[in-house]
Amino acid sequence: MIPDHEKSGYKSIALDVAQRIVSGDFPLSSKISGRSILAGQYHVSPETIRKAIGLLKEEGIVAVSQGKEVRVISNDRAFEYITKNDYFKSVYSLKQDLQILLEEKRKIDRKFDSLLSEIIEASDRLQNLKPYHPVELKIQAHSHVVGQTIGNLQFWQNTGATIIALRRGTNVAISPGPHVILGVDDVLVVVGNGDFLNKTNRYLNKDRDI
């Protein structure tokens, strides 16, 4: 039975041998060392080498005689094999990058939730809002708050809601100050009690004077 670490290793060995054929280490029509010698070079079992040679044989890169002699029969096929595997390696690499980015996003989301909890706990006014439910509201182009500062709007007095964060594109500002000017498509993260959500929606959806 092939050990787990060798199950995918034979593909890497096949690719390495193909690269050596293209580079001239193993010239066309030359014989490649026997399985036991190759196994020693790559520090894997002879069975793993057999599987690697089998891949190269399937691709028409080498021929294997009845006596298990391995001979190089095509440089072009070796080059095609390398090119094909480099492509799939690139696709796999992109998939790994995407997984890393998704994990980073999950970490950022967890951090954002943690910061919201800290703000709630630290604010005397918000300590009475339990359980709290942060709500995200997007500012529309017609809203009268566009171009206004949070301070000028007297936001809490008019809505009963407290702005605990502001999302602008990919940026997030925690507890934005009174001098922050609101813009179209800004997303306000607010909390409150009672009928704060309806009041806030009505307030944000008021048309600005033309």
C-alpha positions in Angstrom: 0.0 0.0 0.0 1.3 3.4 -1.0 1.8 5.8 2.0 -0.5 8.9 2.0 2.4 11.3 1.4 3.3 9.3 -1.8 -0.2 9.1 -3.3 0.1 12.6 -4.9 3.9 12.5 -5.0 4.0 10.3 -8.1 2.4 13.0 -10.1 5.1 15.5 -9.0 7.8 12.9 -9.9 6.3 12.4 -13.4 6.3 16.1 -13.9 9.9 16.4 -12.8 11.0 13.6 -15.1 9.2 15.3 -18.0 11.0 18.5 -17.2 14.3 16.7 -17.2 13.5 15.2 -20.6 12.8 18.7 -22.0 15.9 20.1 -20.5 18.1 17.4 -22.0 19.0 15.5 -18.8 17.2 12.5 -20.4 17.8 12.8 -24.2 15.5 11.4 -26.8 15.9 7.5 -27.1 17.9 7.4 -23.9 17.2 4.9 -21.2 16.0 6.2 -17.8 17.3 4.5 -14.6 15.4 1.5 -13.3 12.7 1.8 -10.8 14.9 0.9 -7.8 17.4 3.6 -8.7 14.8 6.2 -9.3 13.1 5.3 -6.0 16.4 6.0 -4.2 16.8 9.4 -6.0 13.3 10.5 -5.0 13.2 8.7 -1.7 9.9 7.0 -2.4 8.9 3.4 -2.9 9.4 1.5 -6.2 5.6 1.3 -6.5 5.4 5.1 -6.5 8.0 5.3 -9.3 6.0 2.7 -11.2 2.9 4.9 -11.0 4.9 8.0 -12.2 6.4 6.0 -15.1 2.9 4.8 -15.9 1.7 8.4 -16.2 4.5 9.2 -18.6 3.8 6.1 -20.6 0.1 7.1 -20.9 1.1 10.5 -22.2 3.3 8.9 -24.9 6.5 10.4 -23.3 8.3 7.1 -22.5 8.0 3.5 -23.5 8.4 0.5 -21.2 9.7 -2.8 -22.5 8.8 -6.2 -21.3 12.0 -6.2 -19.3 10.8 -3.0 -17.5 13.4 -0.9 -19.4 12.2 2.8 -19.7 13.1 4.7 -22.8 12.4 8.3 -23.8 10.3 8.5 -27.0 9.0 12.1 -27.2 10.4 15.5 -26.2 7.3 17.2 -27.6 4.9 15.1 -25.5 7.0 15.9 -22.5 6.8 19.6 -23.2 3.0 19.4 -23.7 2.7 17.5 -20.4 4.6 20.2 -18.5 2.5 22.9 -20.1 -0.8 21.2 -19.3 0.2 20.6 -15.7 1.5 24.2 -15.2 -2.0 25.3 -16.3 -3.8 23.1 -13.8 -1.3 24.1 -11.1 -2.2 27.7 -11.8 -5.9 27.0 -11.5 -5.3 25.1 -8.2 -3.1 28.0 -7.0 -6.0 30.5 -7.7 -8.4 28.2 -5.8 -6.0 28.2 -2.8 -5.8 32.0 -3.0 -9.6 32.3 -3.0 -9.8 30.1 0.0 -7.3 32.2 1.8 -9.2 35.4 0.9 -12.5 33.9 2.1 -10.9 32.9 5.4 -9.5 36.4 5.8 -12.9 37.8 5.1 -14.4 35.6 7.8 -11.7 36.8 10.2 -12.5 40.4 9.4 -16.3 39.8 9.9 -15.6 38.2 13.3 -13.4 41.1 14.3 -16.1 43.6 13.1 -18.7 41.7 15.3 -16.3 41.8 18.2 -15.8 45.6 17.8 -19.6 46.1 17.7 -19.9 44.2 21.0 -17.2 46.3 22.6 -18.8 49.5 21.5 -22.2 48.4 22.9 -20.6 47.4 26.2 -18.6 50.7 26.4 -21.5 53.1 25.7 -23.7 54.1 28.6 -26.5 54.9 26.3 -26.4 51.6 24.5 -26.2 49.4 27.6 -29.9 49.6 27.9 -30.4 48.2 24.4 -30.3 44.5 25.2 -30.6 42.4 23.2 -29.1 44.8 20.6 -29.6 44.1 16.9 -27.3 46.2 14.6 -29.1 47.1 11.4 -27.4 48.2 8.1 -29.2 51.0 6.2 -27.9 52.3 2.8 -28.2 56.0 2.0 -30.0 56.5 -1.3 -29.1 59.2 -3.9 -32.3 61.2 -3.2 -31.9 61.3 0.6 -31.6 64.7 2.3 -28.7 63.4 4.5 -26.4 63.3 1.5 -23.7 65.9 1.9 -24.6 66.5 5.5 -22.5 65.8 8.6 -23.7 63.4 11.3 -23.5 66.3 13.8 -25.6 68.7 11.8 -28.3 66.0 11.3 -28.7 65.5 15.0 -29.2 61.8 14.1 -30.0 60.4 17.5 -32.4 63.1 18.4 -34.3 62.6 15.1 -34.4 58.9 14.9 -33.6 57.4 18.3 -30.9 55.4 16.6 -27.2 55.5 17.3 -24.6 55.1 14.5 -22.0 52.6 15.6 -20.3 52.1 12.3 -20.2 53.4 8.7 -19.3 51.2 5.7 -18.0 53.1 2.6 -17.0 50.7 -0.1 -14.5 48.3 1.5 -13.7 50.7 4.3 -15.4 50.5 7.7 -15.3 53.4 10.2 -16.2 52.4 13.8 -18.2 55.0 15.7 -17.8 57.8 13.1 -17.6 61.3 14.6 -20.0 64.2 14.2 -17.9 65.8 11.4 -18.2 62.8 9.0 -20.0 63.9 5.8 -22.5 61.3 4.6 -22.6 60.3 0.9 -24.6 58.2 -1.6 -24.4 54.4 -1.0 -22.8 54.9 2.5 -24.1 52.1 4.7 -25.0 53.1 8.3 -24.8 50.4 11.0 -27.3 51.5 13.7 -28.8 50.3 16.9 -31.7 51.5 19.0 -34.8 50.5 20.8 -38.5 50.8 20.4 -39.6 51.9 16.9 -36.1 53.2 16.0 -35.9 51.3 12.7 -39.1 52.7 11.2 -38.1 56.2 12.4 -34.7 55.9 10.9 -35.9 54.5 7.6 -38.4 57.4 7.3 -35.7 59.9 8.2 -33.2 58.6 5.7 -35.8 58.3 2.9 -36.9 61.9 3.1 -36.1 63.6 -0.2 -33.6 66.5 -0.2 -34.8 69.9 -1.2 -34.1 70.6 -4.9 
